């Protein structure tokens, strides 16, 4: 039962892929559990492209599969015809049976709910578990630090990776226009995070008026129909959408190498690990990434909000995920670990 802790884009998935391949070579089945449908699809694409040529059968179980397809996948899984199954919490359903499960890979365990975690606990019996996390939650961290779980840290940045330029400042339309146009002018994409579904479309219109009506702007939030949401993220992937206005759902490990400017509104209302994950969405290639964490003008912040934003400015160097998680413990009043 090992926790692999490493910054966003540091290669945790690569470590998992090698463990998965090793398990399959030893005749075991592997379950790869991801917190969101989009992320499960991304992991499936990676696993399939890497392992298909070695006659390893990889399948995915999520909401994009029809009832008929799901039924067939479940049958093949039970019969041992599938080596690697990637999926969301759908993998935790009672109708999912394995012939010989040997390894469970958990991506960002903290994103799963309490009920899902109970089911994961039941699944963990007598198998190896590899948990991947950029910013582990206090409970996970505590279990690792107290020796209940093993922990490995990936502390070396990928070659050519540059630290994300981080700015904490008051929000203004002038700032938004300036930073978004700078990214568009260098051929990149930008993400604007605004965690209010109620006003997200009016913000998208405001952004459009700032940067020009010819710029393709997408909107993504958790109350969208799954197909529509997948379509929005896909358009961002293949470069059609230049600016995505999104809620914090974008934080979950989605790989967008051409998105290198992040603008977060009302950053003082978000958690430290959440903010850190969001920053990890940009600067994943060899281009310099920019992250702007903004708060409303003349806003009086709580002490904790001030500490969280201060920590983001303090830990800007590559590989700060573990330090951020530790600071989060302090801010939450868990004392010095």
C-alpha positions in Angstrom: 0.0 0.0 0.0 2.1 2.9 -1.3 1.5 6.6 -1.8 3.4 8.2 -4.7 3.6 11.9 -4.1 4.9 14.1 -6.9 4.0 17.4 -8.5 1.6 17.7 -11.4 3.3 16.5 -14.5 6.2 14.9 -12.7 5.5 11.4 -13.9 3.3 9.7 -11.3 1.2 8.2 -14.1 4.4 6.8 -15.7 5.3 5.1 -12.5 1.8 3.6 -12.4 2.0 2.4 -16.0 5.2 0.5 -15.3 3.6 -1.1 -12.1 0.5 -2.0 -14.2 2.6 -3.6 -16.9 4.6 -5.6 -14.3 1.4 -6.9 -12.7 -0.1 -7.9 -16.1 3.1 -9.7 -17.0 2.7 -11.7 -13.8 -0.8 -12.8 -14.8 -2.8 -10.4 -12.6 -5.6 -8.0 -13.5 -5.3 -4.3 -12.7 -8.0 -1.7 -11.8 -7.1 2.0 -12.5 -9.5 4.2 -10.6 -9.9 7.9 -11.5 -12.2 10.5 -9.9 -13.7 12.0 -13.1 -15.0 10.6 -16.4 -12.7 12.9 -18.4 -9.7 11.8 -16.4 -10.6 8.1 -16.7 -10.8 8.5 -20.5 -7.4 10.2 -20.6 -5.8 7.4 -18.5 -7.5 4.8 -20.8 -6.0 6.5 -23.9 -2.6 6.5 -22.3 -2.7 2.9 -21.1 -4.1 1.7 -24.5 -1.5 3.5 -26.6 1.3 2.2 -24.4 0.2 -1.4 -23.9 -1.9 -2.4 -26.9 1.2 -3.4 -28.9 2.2 -5.9 -26.2 -1.2 -7.8 -26.5 -2.4 -6.3 -23.2 -6.2 -5.8 -23.3 -7.2 -2.4 -21.8 -10.8 -1.3 -21.4 -12.6 1.6 -19.8 -15.8 1.7 -17.8 -17.5 5.0 -17.5 -20.6 6.9 -18.5 -19.5 7.2 -22.1 -20.1 3.4 -22.6 -23.5 2.2 -23.5 -25.4 -0.3 -21.4 -24.7 -3.0 -23.9 -20.9 -2.2 -24.0 -20.8 -2.1 -20.2 -22.4 -5.5 -20.0 -19.9 -7.1 -22.4 -17.0 -5.4 -20.5 -18.2 -6.8 -17.2 -18.5 -10.3 -18.6 -15.0 -10.2 -20.1 -13.6 -8.8 -16.9 -15.1 -11.7 -14.8 -13.8 -14.2 -17.4 -10.3 -12.7 -17.1 -10.2 -11.6 -20.8 -9.5 -8.0 -19.7 -6.0 -7.2 -18.2 -6.5 -3.6 -17.3 -9.8 -1.9 -16.5 -9.8 1.9 -16.2 -12.8 3.7 -14.8 -14.5 6.1 -12.4 -16.3 5.1 -9.2 -18.4 2.9 -11.6 -15.7 0.3 -11.0 -16.8 0.1 -7.3 -20.3 -1.1 -8.2 -21.5 -4.5 -7.0 -21.8 -5.9 -10.5 -18.1 -5.5 -11.2 -16.2 -8.8 -10.6 -12.6 -9.7 -11.3 -11.1 -13.0 -12.1 -7.8 -12.3 -10.4 -7.2 -8.7 -9.3 -3.6 -8.0 -8.3 -3.2 -4.3 -8.3 -5.4 -1.2 -7.7 -4.1 2.2 -8.9 -5.9 5.1 -7.3 -5.5 8.6 -8.8 -6.1 11.5 -6.5 -7.8 9.5 -3.7 -9.0 12.7 -2.0 -11.4 13.4 -4.8 -13.6 10.4 -3.9 -16.5 10.6 -1.5 -16.8 8.9 1.9 -19.0 6.0 0.5 -16.6 5.4 -2.4 -13.7 5.3 0.0 -15.5 2.6 2.0 -15.9 0.5 -1.1 -12.2 1.1 -2.0 -11.3 -0.2 1.4 -13.2 -3.5 0.7 -11.5 -3.8 -2.7 -8.1 -3.3 -1.1 -8.1 -6.7 0.6 -5.1 -8.9 -0.4 -4.0 -6.8 -3.3 -1.3 -4.2 -3.9 -2.4 -0.6 -3.9 -0.7 2.3 -5.5 -2.1 5.8 -4.7 -1.0 8.8 -6.8 -1.3 12.3 -5.5 0.1 15.8 -6.1 -1.3 17.2 -2.8 -2.4 14.4 -0.4 -5.1 15.3 2.1 -4.2 15.4 5.8 -5.5 11.9 6.6 -3.6 10.3 3.7 -0.5 12.2 4.7 -0.8 11.3 8.3 -1.2 7.6 7.5 2.0 7.8 5.4 4.0 9.8 7.9 3.0 7.5 10.8 4.1 4.4 8.8 0.7 2.9 8.1 1.4 3.4 4.4 4.6 3.5 2.5 5.4 6.8 0.8 7.6 7.7 -2.2 8.3 11.2 -3.3 9.1 12.2 -6.9 11.2 15.4 -6.4 13.0 15.8 -9.7 11.3 18.1 -12.3 11.0 16.9 -15.9 13.7 18.2 -18.2 13.1 21.7 -19.5 10.3 22.4 -17.0 10.0 26.0 -15.8 8.4 27.1 -12.5 5.0 28.8 -13.0 5.1 32.6 -12.6 2.7 33.1 -9.7 0.9 36.4 -8.9 -1.6 37.1 -6.1 -3.5 40.4 -6.8 -6.8 42.3 -6.9 -9.0 41.5 -9.9 -9.5 44.1 -12.6 -10.8 43.9 -16.2 -7.6 45.5 -17.3 -5.5 42.7 -15.8 -7.8 40.0 -17.3 -7.6 41.6 -20.8 -3.8 42.0 -20.6 -2.9 38.5 -19.4 -5.4 36.7 -21.7 -4.4 38.6 -24.8 -0.7 38.0 -24.1 -1.3 34.3 -24.0 -3.4 34.3 -27.2 -0.8 36.4 -29.0 1.9 33.7 -28.4 -0.4 31.1 -29.8 -1.4 29.5 -26.5 -4.6 28.8 -24.6 -5.9 30.1 -21.3 -8.1 28.9 -18.4 -10.3 31.2 -16.3 -11.5 29.6 -13.1 -14.7 31.0 -11.6 -16.4 28.7 -9.1 -20.0 30.0 -9.5 -22.2 28.2 -12.0 -24.9 30.8 -11.5 -22.8 33.6 -13.0 -20.3 31.7 -15.2 -22.0 32.4 -18.5 -22.2 36.1 -17.8 -18.5 36.0 -17.0 -17.8 34.2 -20.3 -19.6 37.0 -22.1 -17.6 39.6 -20.2 -14.3 37.9 -21.2 -15.5 37.8 -24.8 -16.1 41.6 -24.8 -12.5 42.0 -23.3 -10.6 39.8 -25.8 -12.7 40.1 -28.9 -15.6 38.3 -30.4 -13.5 36.3 -32.8 -11.9 34.3 -29.9 -13.5 30.9 -29.3 -14.5 30.8 -25.6 -15.8 27.6 -23.9 -17.6 27.0 -20.6 -17.3 24.0 -18.4 -19.0 23.2 -15.1 -20.2 20.1 -13.1 -24.0 20.5 -13.8 -23.5 20.2 -17.5 -24.7 17.1 -19.4 -21.7 14.7 -19.5 -21.6 14.6 -23.3 -21.6 18.4 -23.5 -18.9 18.7 -20.9 -16.7 16.1 -22.6 -17.2 18.0 -25.9 -16.1 21.3 -24.3 -12.9 19.7 -22.8 -12.2 17.9 -26.1 -12.4 21.2 -28.0 -9.9 22.6 -25.6 -7.6 19.6 -26.1 -7.5 19.9 -29.8 -7.0 23.6 -29.8 -10.4 24.8 -31.0 -11.2 26.6 -27.8 -8.7 29.3 -26.9 -10.1 30.3 -23.5 -12.0 28.0 -21.2 -14.1 29.5 -18.4 -14.5 26.7 -15.9 -15.4 25.9 -12.3 -12.7 24.0 -10.2 -13.6 20.7 -12.0 -10.6 21.5 -14.3 -8.3 20.8 -11.3 -8.4 17.0 -11.7 -5.3 16.0 -13.6 -6.4 17.0 -17.1 -3.3 17.3 -19.3 -3.4 20.5 -21.4 0.1 21.2 -22.6 -0.8 24.3 -24.7 -2.7 26.0 -21.9 -0.2 28.2 -20.2 -2.1 31.1 -18.5 -4.4 30.6 -15.6 -6.6 33.3 -14.1 -8.5 32.4 -10.9 -11.3 34.7 -9.6 -12.2 34.7 -5.9 -9.1 32.6 -5.1 -9.5 33.5 -1.4 -12.5 31.2 -1.3 -10.7 28.1 -2.4 -8.6 25.6 -0.5 -4.8 25.6 -0.6 -4.5 22.1 -2.2 -7.2 23.1 -4.7 -5.3 26.2 -5.7 -2.1 24.3 -6.0 -3.8 21.7 -8.3 -5.2 24.5 -10.4 -1.7 26.0 -10.8 -0.5 22.7 -12.0 -2.8 22.9 -15.1 -0.4 25.4 -16.7 3.3 25.4 -17.6 3.3 21.6 -18.3 5.5 21.9 -21.4 8.6 23.9 -22.0 6.7 27.2 -22.2 6.7 29.6 -19.3 3.3 29.3 -17.5 1.6 32.2 -15.7 -0.9 31.9 -12.8 -2.9 34.8 -11.4 -4.8 34.3 -8.2 -7.2 37.2 -7.8 -9.6 38.5 -5.1 -12.3 41.2 -5.2 -11.2 44.8 -4.8 -11.2 46.1 -1.2 -12.1 42.6 0.0 -11.3 41.9 3.7 -9.9 38.4 3.8 -10.0 35.9 6.6 -6.7 35.0 8.2 -6.8 31.5 6.8 -7.4 32.8 3.3 -4.5 35.2 3.6 -2.3 32.3 4.8 -3.3 30.1 1.8 -2.6 32.7 -0.8 0.7 33.6 1.0 1.7 29.9 0.8 1.2 29.9 -3.0 3.6 32.8 -3.3 6.1 31.2 -0.9 6.2 27.8 -2.6 6.6 28.7 -6.3 9.6 26.4 -7.0 9.1 23.1 -8.8 8.2 20.1 -6.6 6.4 22.0 -3.8 3.3 19.7 -3.6 4.5 17.9 -0.4 5.4 21.2 1.3 2.0 22.7 0.3 0.2 19.6 1.8 2.2 20.1 5.0 1.3 23.8 5.2 -2.3 22.9 4.6 -2.2 20.7 7.7 -0.8 23.7 9.7 -3.5 26.1 8.4 -6.3 23.6 9.2 -5.0 23.6 12.8 -3.5 20.1 12.8 -0.3 21.5 14.3 3.3 20.9 13.1 3.5 17.3 11.8 
